Structure formats: C-alpha cells, structure tokens
Amino acid sequence: MDNKEVIEHSALRKKKIHQGKNIQHLRIDKNWTQLILAEKIKVHQTDISDLEKKEIIDDETLEKLANAFDVSADDIKNFDFNEQFHRSIDNSYSTFNASSAENAHDSINQYQGNQIGSIIPIETFYKMYEDTLKLSTEKGELMYQNIALENENKLLKEKLKKYES
C-alpha cells in the first residue's frame, strides 16, 4: 500500500462528524428549545429541526449558530459528541477495569468462603461485568435523552403559559 492509498484508507475510516447532532447537543445543553434557537438566529423553528438532521451545515449558517452558542464554527464542525460521551462514560468507570473486576471477584470469594469460584467461573464473572458496563452506558445515554426531553417539555409549558396569559 503506497502513501496515497494509506491516506485514502485513513480518510475512509475516519468517523464522520454529524454537525446537526452537534447543534442539537449544544441547544439541549443550553436548555433551549428549537424555537428559542430559531429566534436567536432569525429563522423558523422548522429550519432548526431540518438543520439538526443535516450531517453537514453550510458555513454561513454555522457562523450564525456558532455566534448564538458563543462557540467557534470549527467547534461545531469538529466536535464528536458520541466520542466525548463515551470517553466520559469510560472515565467514570476507569476504576472498574479488569483488575477491579478481579479484585471484586476475589473479595466475593473471601466473603463467600471461596464458594463463589465454584459457582461462577471468572470468565462468566468478567462477562457479567462487561454486560453491566454496557447496560450502564446505555442507561446513561437514555438518561441524557430523558433529561433533554424533560427540559424541552418544561420550556414549552412555560411558553404555553405565557401565551395563555
């Protein structure tokens, strides 16, 4: 494989950044509804909905959005939320590495009078541990989505009260 092929191969393997998702995450992080963001950049709410679905957003619109969020357009272009989220989850569980799992297994063995080793092989224990981490990550993602929906619902209720008044 020559250098050109290596570069092309690397480019193909590189993760694509979904700029629309980055907009959505920034908006949710600010506790803004699509309507609030739309008002800030002087577009219709449906335009924000459409933007959040786009993988690539034109530079002019990115500049408007960046100004609204007080970040750079490059931050929106290059931020990989999923990688950052998973890095955060990984850091949260960094103390629960393989040696921690083994220590936990050893502690259980000592507590149970070494009966657990004959009941649950260490490989099964590791598998259960990995499954638990996977479920914890999924739970974290669902909790994040739930919080975002609750915040948006709260803001919409407040707006509705203002309009009803």
C-alpha positions in Angstrom: 0.0 0.0 0.0 1.6 3.3 -1.0 1.2 6.6 0.9 -1.7 7.8 -1.2 -3.7 4.6 -0.5 -2.9 4.8 3.2 -4.2 8.4 3.3 -7.4 7.5 1.4 -7.9 4.4 3.6 -7.5 6.6 6.7 -9.9 9.1 5.4 -12.5 6.4 4.8 -12.0 5.0 8.3 -12.3 8.4 9.9 -15.6 9.0 11.7 -17.9 11.5 10.2 -19.0 14.3 12.5 -22.7 15.0 12.3 -22.9 18.7 12.6 -26.7 18.7 13.0 -26.4 16.5 16.1 -23.8 18.8 17.5 -26.2 21.7 17.1 -28.9 19.6 18.9 -26.5 18.7 21.7 -25.4 22.4 22.1 -29.0 23.5 22.1 -30.1 20.9 24.7 -27.0 21.8 26.8 -28.2 25.4 26.9 -31.8 24.2 27.8 -33.0 25.9 24.6 -35.9 24.7 22.5 -35.7 24.7 18.8 -37.9 27.8 18.9 -35.5 29.7 21.2 -32.6 28.9 18.9 -34.6 29.8 15.8 -35.4 33.2 17.3 -31.7 33.8 18.1 -30.6 33.3 14.5 -33.8 34.7 13.0 -35.1 31.6 11.2 -38.3 29.4 11.6 -38.4 26.6 14.2 -38.7 24.0 11.4 -35.4 25.3 9.9 -33.7 24.3 13.2 -35.4 20.9 13.0 -34.1 20.5 9.5 -30.6 21.7 10.5 -30.4 19.1 13.3 -30.9 16.4 10.8 -28.2 17.5 8.4 -24.8 15.9 8.6 -23.1 18.9 7.0 -24.3 22.5 7.5 -23.2 25.4 5.2 -20.5 27.8 6.6 -22.8 30.8 6.7 -25.4 29.1 8.8 -22.7 27.5 11.0 -21.3 31.0 11.7 -24.8 32.2 12.8 -25.2 29.2 15.0 -21.7 29.5 16.5 -22.4 33.1 17.4 -25.7 32.1 19.1 -23.9 29.4 21.1 -20.8 31.5 21.7 -18.5 28.9 20.2 -16.5 28.7 17.0 -17.8 27.2 13.8 -14.8 24.8 13.9 -16.0 23.6 17.3 -19.3 22.7 15.8 -17.7 21.1 12.7 -15.2 19.0 14.7 -16.8 18.1 18.0 -17.6 14.4 18.2 -20.3 14.2 20.8 -20.5 10.4 20.8 -16.8 10.0 21.3 -16.8 12.6 24.0 -19.8 11.0 25.7 -18.3 7.5 25.6 -14.9 8.9 26.8 -16.8 10.5 29.8 -18.5 7.1 30.5 -15.2 5.3 30.2 -13.6 7.8 32.6 -16.5 7.3 35.0 -15.8 3.6 35.0 -12.0 3.8 34.8 -11.7 2.5 38.3 -13.7 -0.6 37.3 -11.1 -2.1 35.0 -10.2 -5.8 34.7 -8.1 -5.8 37.8 -11.0 -4.1 39.7 -13.3 -6.9 38.5 -10.8 -9.5 39.5 -10.4 -7.8 42.9 -14.2 -7.7 43.3 -14.3 -11.4 42.4 -11.6 -12.1 45.0 -13.5 -10.1 47.6 -16.7 -12.1 46.9 -14.7 -15.3 47.1 -13.3 -14.3 50.5 -16.7 -13.1 51.7 -18.4 -16.3 50.5 -15.7 -18.6 51.8 -14.4 -19.3 48.3 -17.8 -20.8 47.3 -18.4 -18.3 44.5 -15.4 -19.6 42.4 -17.0 -22.9 42.1 -20.4 -21.4 41.3 -19.4 -18.6 38.9 -16.2 -19.1 36.8 -14.1 -16.0 36.5 -14.8 -15.8 32.7 -18.6 -15.7 33.5 -17.9 -13.0 36.1 -16.0 -10.9 33.6 -18.8 -11.3 31.0 -21.3 -10.2 33.6 -19.1 -7.3 34.4 -18.8 -6.3 30.7 -22.6 -6.6 30.3 -23.2 -4.4 33.3 -20.9 -1.7 31.9 -22.7 -1.9 28.6 -26.0 -1.6 30.2 -24.8 1.3 32.4 -23.6 3.1 29.2 -27.0 2.6 27.5 -28.7 3.8 30.7 -26.6 6.9 30.7 -27.5 7.7 27.1 -31.2 7.1 27.8 -31.0 9.3 30.9 -29.4 12.1 28.9 -32.1 11.9 26.3 -34.8 11.8 29.0 -33.3 14.9 30.7 -33.2 16.7 27.3 -36.9 15.9 26.6 -37.9 16.9 30.1 -36.1 20.3 29.7 -37.7 20.9 26.4 -41.1 20.0 27.8 -40.6 22.3 30.7 -39.7 25.2 28.4 -42.6 24.5 26.1 -45.0 24.5 29.1 -43.6 27.9 30.2 -44.1 29.3 26.7 -47.7 27.9 26.6 -48.5 29.6 30.0 -47.2 32.9 28.6 -49.3 32.6 25.5 -52.4 31.6 27.6 -51.9 34.7 29.8 
